[in-house]
Amino acid sequence: MSARTTQRAIGWLALYLLLVLAPVLLLADAARTPGRGFAWDFSMALGYVALAMFTLQWVLIARFKRATAPFGIDIVYYFHRYLAVVALALVVVHVALIAVVHPQALGSADPRSATAHMSAGRAAVALLVVVTLWALLRQRLGGDYDRWRIAHALLSALALAAAFWHLFGSGHYLDAPWKRALWVAYALAWVALLLYVRALHPWAIARAPWRVREVRPERGRVCTLVLEREDGHALAFEPGQFAWLTLRASPFAMREHPFSIASSAADGRRVELSIKALGDFSTGVRDVPPGERAWLDAPYGHFSVDRHPAAEGYVFVAGGIGIAPMMSMLRTLADRGDRRPLLLIYGNRAWERVAFREELEQLAKRLDLKVVHTLIEPPPGWTGERGLVTRELLARHLPPAAALARREFFVCGPTAMTLAVERALGTLGVPAERVHNELFDWV
Ligand SMILES: Cc1cc2nc3c(=O)[nH]c(=O)nc-3n(C[C@H](O)[C@H](O)[C@H](O)COP(=O)(O)OP(=O)(O)OC[C@H]3O[C@@H](n4cnc5c(N)ncnc54)[C@H](O)[C@@H]3O)c2cc1C
């Protein structure tokens, strides 16, 4: 990370903390409800912080490019996930403290006799528990991703609306108009974010439709979608970045899938996405007729040679469809006439399934590129590398130790492989800040 990026990251984190703590700091002087004591005050402060955090969860998924750039959007999504757990824990402690110290303040649990704002508070807690646990357990529970996503958005919006109702209804520490105004500002900011995320942002994407020009089968159950913007404009992107693709649905329908852009950044008028058939959506891609409309929300990500200049070249380690962002970087470097030394270590199951293997041979002639294939099930007579990408395999092909520290490393493949390669590179003396990864399962 450059010093400038670090400064920006610190700036955004400081702003986040300020927004989360502002209600507590500003309202701290509030005339306390007489006789209720520290536990009560502390519980209210936790409730405030949790509500501010849940409001800001919507900022984290709004894909604001300036705010996500210093971290990478994947890290911001991880923040979104883990901060939800922290905020939920604060909510639980907020309720538990009141239940222990002032149980009568909770009132009746029966919605027929309870006050509306206390019922709203209970509903908010229940919804937040469901939303958070469901998100954490989604992959284990299985089920359709798109349906989960819609349910996630709806239930969290309901939870937040109920939480604001609870806050304004109970009115603790909101005795002065300016104090109410502060929370009204948070509530309005949240409504604005909701509109931006669910209406304005999809509207902007809908205004720039793309067309599928070609659907090209590749080896290894991979299909390349070739897309062109209807108005002929080019997409400016950095090689290795990714796009959210919407096909056969409106951009408002929340049915988008992330894919690395595989084509050269030298020509953004034709964008290619190489998609491996894994589930319903990715398998259906091969049946998309040319001429069909598509929408792209792009570009995102920081997995790019352009973000990590290296005078002495690059090392790419790809597994299976993890080759897609590498193809973009290699094609771009070739189009730019780059002469820096490049090494690609590319793992696959079988030789017949190695996507882009013929094109890689051509790229090796245009670039100073060495390609090392490793196969789990090599064909008879195979003399190349066998098995997974291990520390020993890396050691056999990496440049001498002195040059290692001056190269940048890009790793993309199945998550287990990516993490194992990163560990192996560390033990071979590659500084961690020189190793960059793109995980395909962070969403
Ligand atoms: C940054 C990034 C870049 C990627 N680049 C590529 C690429 O170049 N080529 C490629 O083949 N794959 C890529 N993927 C993976 C690809 O997005 C998923 O394989 C695809 O969305 C699976 O959808 P499915 O419905 O076919 O599979 P399913 O079997 O329905 O889903 C399998 C899993 O994929 C994930 N997933 C499903 N739908 C979505 C969605 N709408 N958004 C996010 N995740 C979803 C979920 O974790 C789900 O459990 C990338 C992923 C990320 C995060």
The ligand as a MOL file (V3000), in Angstrom:
LIG
                    3D

  0  0  0     0  0            999 V3000
M  V30 BEGIN CTAB
M  V30 COUNTS 53 58 0 0 0
M  V30 BEGIN ATOM
M  V30 1 C -14.4780 -10.7570 -7.5740 0
M  V30 2 C -14.9880 -12.0350 -8.2020 0
M  V30 3 C -14.5850 -12.3610 -9.4820 0
M  V30 4 C -15.0440 -13.5330 -10.0730 0
M  V30 5 N -14.6300 -13.8470 -11.3250 0
M  V30 6 C -15.0500 -14.9760 -11.9070 0
M  V30 7 C -14.6520 -15.2890 -13.2360 0
M  V30 8 O -13.9160 -14.5580 -13.9010 0
M  V30 9 N -15.1200 -16.4440 -13.7730 0
M  V30 10 C -15.9500 -17.2890 -13.0680 0
M  V30 11 O -16.3550 -18.3120 -13.6240 0
M  V30 12 N -16.3390 -17.0060 -11.8050 0
M  V30 13 C -15.9290 -15.8640 -11.2170 0
M  V30 14 N -16.3580 -15.5640 -9.9460 0
M  V30 15 C -17.2650 -16.4930 -9.2460 0
M  V30 16 C -18.6930 -16.2830 -9.7600 0
M  V30 17 O -19.1890 -15.0260 -9.3780 0
M  V30 18 C -19.6200 -17.3670 -9.1880 0
M  V30 19 O -19.1130 -18.6170 -9.5500 0
M  V30 20 C -20.9820 -17.2650 -9.7610 0
M  V30 21 O -21.6090 -16.0680 -9.3480 0
M  V30 22 C -21.7760 -18.4740 -9.2960 0
M  V30 23 O -23.1170 -18.3050 -9.6630 0
M  V30 24 P -24.0430 -19.5620 -10.0190 0
M  V30 25 O -25.4550 -19.1320 -9.8220 0
M  V30 26 O -23.6990 -20.1140 -11.3290 0
M  V30 27 O -23.6260 -20.6710 -8.9760 0
M  V30 28 P -24.3540 -21.1610 -7.6750 0
M  V30 29 O -24.0400 -22.6130 -7.5190 0
M  V30 30 O -25.7750 -20.7520 -7.6100 0
M  V30 31 O -23.5590 -20.3770 -6.5940 0
M  V30 32 C -22.3790 -20.8710 -6.0660 0
M  V30 33 C -21.8610 -19.8420 -5.0800 0
M  V30 34 O -21.4540 -18.6970 -5.8350 0
M  V30 35 C -21.7860 -17.5380 -5.1220 0
M  V30 36 N -22.7690 -16.7480 -5.8850 0
M  V30 37 C -23.8690 -17.1850 -6.5070 0
M  V30 38 N -24.5230 -16.1810 -7.0480 0
M  V30 39 C -23.8210 -15.0760 -6.7580 0
M  V30 40 C -24.0110 -13.7130 -7.0210 0
M  V30 41 N -25.0560 -13.2560 -7.6630 0
M  V30 42 N -23.0800 -12.8600 -6.5660 0
M  V30 43 C -22.0340 -13.2950 -5.8850 0
M  V30 44 N -21.8020 -14.5800 -5.5880 0
M  V30 45 C -22.6920 -15.4520 -6.0210 0
M  V30 46 C -22.3980 -17.9350 -3.8060 0
M  V30 47 O -21.4190 -17.9820 -2.8060 0
M  V30 48 C -22.9010 -19.3160 -4.0820 0
M  V30 49 O -23.0000 -20.0860 -2.9290 0
M  V30 50 C -15.9240 -14.3900 -9.3460 0
M  V30 51 C -16.3280 -14.0430 -8.0620 0
M  V30 52 C -15.8630 -12.8930 -7.4930 0
M  V30 53 C -16.3270 -12.5250 -6.1150 0
M  V30 END ATOM
M  V30 BEGIN BOND
M  V30 1 1 1 2
M  V30 2 1 2 3
M  V30 3 2 2 52
M  V30 4 2 3 4
M  V30 5 1 4 5
M  V30 6 1 4 50
M  V30 7 2 5 6
M  V30 8 1 6 7
M  V30 9 1 6 13
M  V30 10 2 7 8
M  V30 11 1 7 9
M  V30 12 1 9 10
M  V30 13 2 10 11
M  V30 14 1 10 12
M  V30 15 2 12 13
M  V30 16 1 13 14
M  V30 17 1 14 15
M  V30 18 1 14 50
M  V30 19 1 15 16
M  V30 20 1 16 17
M  V30 21 1 16 18
M  V30 22 1 18 19
M  V30 23 1 18 20
M  V30 24 1 20 21
M  V30 25 1 20 22
M  V30 26 1 22 23
M  V30 27 1 23 24
M  V30 28 2 24 25
M  V30 29 1 24 26
M  V30 30 1 24 27
M  V30 31 1 27 28
M  V30 32 2 28 29
M  V30 33 1 28 30
M  V30 34 1 28 31
M  V30 35 1 31 32
M  V30 36 1 32 33
M  V30 37 1 33 34
M  V30 38 1 33 48
M  V30 39 1 34 35
M  V30 40 1 35 36
M  V30 41 1 35 46
M  V30 42 1 36 37
M  V30 43 1 36 45
M  V30 44 2 37 38
M  V30 45 1 38 39
M  V30 46 1 39 40
M  V30 47 2 39 45
M  V30 48 1 40 41
M  V30 49 2 40 42
M  V30 50 1 42 43
M  V30 51 2 43 44
M  V30 52 1 44 45
M  V30 53 1 46 47
M  V30 54 1 46 48
M  V30 55 1 48 49
M  V30 56 2 50 51
M  V30 57 1 51 52
M  V30 58 1 52 53
M  V30 END BOND
M  V30 END CTAB
M  END
